[in-house]
Amino acid sequence: MPVETNTLVNGRMTNTTDRVFITPTVAKRSNYDGSFKQDYEYKRGSGDLDECNGREYNGKYTYFATQTFPFFPRCHWGHIGRDFLKP
């Protein structure tokens, strides 16, 4: 079941269906040292956001922070400009 969050769109809060699905699994016993990321499964078409927590907004691709995992984008679209790589 998808998780619904509120998103600010055109100055108004709207419900945006997040695309995070929790898949139940049985994990091996391990130390709880923060080594593991939260588990989720991206399902294309399951919500308004893509696998990078983004979508088109006012004609531009925009990344969104959400109240549920993955919270902030875990990937980015586009190319890095050469001037960005200069020391």
N, C-alpha and C positions, 0 to 999 in steps of 0.2 A: 504494500500500500504506500503511495507517495505521501510525502510530508508537505503540508501547506504552510507557506510563510507569507508575511506581508511585505510588499515592495512599494517604494515610492515611485509612482509613475505620473508624470505631468503634474507634480505637486500634490498628488492624492495617494493615499495608501490603498493598494489593491492586493488581493490574494493572488499569489503566484505559486503554482504547483512546483515544488522542488522535485528534482529527479533522483533523489537518493532512496534506494531500497535497502533495507536491512535483510540480509540472508542469514537465517539461523544456522550456526555451525557449532560443532563441538571442538574446542581447542585443546591442544596438549597442555599439560601443566608446565609452567615456566615462571621465571622471576618477573615480578611486576616492576620493571625498570624503565618503562616508557619507550621501549624499543619498537613497539608495534603501532602502526597507524590504525585509526578506526576503520573498520571494514564496511564497505558499501559496494554496490553494483550499479553501474550506470546503464540505464535502459533507454535507448534512443526513442524519442517521441512520448516519453512518460510524463513530461512536464514542459514548462516554458524555457528552462535553461538547458544549455548544452553541456558536454563533458568538461568544459572549462569554466563553468558557472557563469556563462554569458549568453547574450542574445542581442538582436538588433533593437536599438532604442533611438528614436528620433533620427533614423537614417544612418546611425553609426553603431558598430559593434561595441558593446559595453559589458564589462565584468561586474558581477554583483556579489556582495557579501551576504551570506544567509545566516539564519539563526541555528541551523543544523549543519552537521558535517556535509561537505568539506569546508564550511564556513567561508573560506577565501579561495580564489581560483587556484587550481593545482596544475594548470598548464596555461599557455598563452598562444594566441594566433599571431601570425605575421612574421616579418623579417626584421632582424636587428640592423639598424643603419650603421655604416662604417664609422661615422663620426662618434657614435656611442662607444666604440671599441678603442678609441685613442686613449693613451695613458694620461 
